[in-house]
Amino acid sequence: MEFPLIVRDFLDRAETVYGDRVAAVDEPDQPAAPFDGGEITYRRMAQLARAQAAGLDALGVPVGGRVAVVSHNSARLLTSFYGVSGYGRILVPVNFRLSVPEVQYIVQHSGAEVLMVDPELKNLLDEVECERKFLLGESDDEVWGSTAEPRPWEGDEHATATINYTSGTTARPKGVQLTHRNNWLNATVFGWQASVSDEDVYLHTLPMFHANGWGMPFAVTGMGGRHVVLRKVDGAEILRRVRDQGVTLMCAAPAVVAAALDAARDWDGPIPGRDRTRIVVAGAPPPTRTIERVREDLGWEFIQIYGLTETAPVLTMSRMRSEWEELSPTDQARKLGRAGYPAVGVRLAIDESGEVLAQSNHNLEAYWDNPEATAAALAGNWFHTGDGGYLDDGALVIADRKKDVIISGGENVSSIEVEDVLMSHPAVREVAVIGIPDEKWGELVTALVVAESDVSEDDLIAHARQSLAGYKVPKKVEFRSELARTATGKLQKFKLRQPYWADSEKQVN
């Protein structure tokens, strides 16, 4: 017997087994109706998902139609994973930090017929073109108000469930098509290896738009855990939620780890969550000392994963093992600082150039409307990560990044995109954008500039801010008389980065 694996399976089980349990605790200042004043049960979430699907039926959005949602973390976005994808449409969760032109590109490129926007981003309704537009909160009756039953969808595990746009080495982001099967298997493998259970209280420090919250909106739901929504990262607020909500699990970029550690210095009383909370980290691997501080200062379990949006994302996991108990805390932290061992069902290889290749059941189906990029990424039936690395006793270590993507605060930044914007300034003759090590952000977006005429660092940062999302804007500008190039004129970014990374434990070449 065989039937399709679809993302609605997770909410169906939660409704059946844990219907009266609180599913999500929303932010207190969010519009209440129909989300019951900030708390909803799994039964209510399932009802709202069906109402959302029925509303899309009434709008004439077909199976396979795209629905874009630009939102901070919220119970509405969490429910949309099921109300949209769970009934055969394709959810396009958009980074709320993007500029208006970037959002417009994604909506147009994905072919989204519906755009739903967070209350704080109301300006997008006027500035982004889309056939049907809704403001979450104000338009809730239209989005979630239907009393009809949604049209049945038999389900197809090979159908696209989400399109997640990611910045790469080109200026335009690529739309990563993740199928129901991709998302289902990523969630079950990640959830199992991270020990997700019905006793977990999960804090959404990670944006839900980011690789679908790494799959935790599915994994935690399927096991009946409680979702606690955090719209904006603040270290002290993270500690308060851990204390007040009994948080046991969160996923985070290195910048979030740094925020929690900073807040812990000024925290009055015992650090909440000690010996109870585990934090899963990905992005630029944190320094060994940071891992030690998470384990010592916070008393939280540190888990690291490695993956990409294209891999849904889990490829490897680094978690404390009994074999390491006799090691010193520093040596344990060094072990945990590796990308980790392959997750169940993942195969890794290192090609002759040192690039990390991966096979799994949750690698992307394709890049949306980009067959050339798809063919290159999946050549030879392996996903080509673009990262350089090696295997250390079976564990993956990322040694360098072959593609010039900067990971700052857990977000991908295309160096080419930033360079293009800076080159539009009349005073800039040449520019190279690189990532340099930073304890808080993992990598700091840095521009090395050869100027034609007088221009200041502040001038160029202000110029970039006009066109780029805030996290992409260079935090630092250095002026040079020349930039290292090959004989054919190609920038040698590994040489430009080398002095900054020479004394760092983590090497990005």
Disulfide bonds with the S-S distance in Angstrom:
none
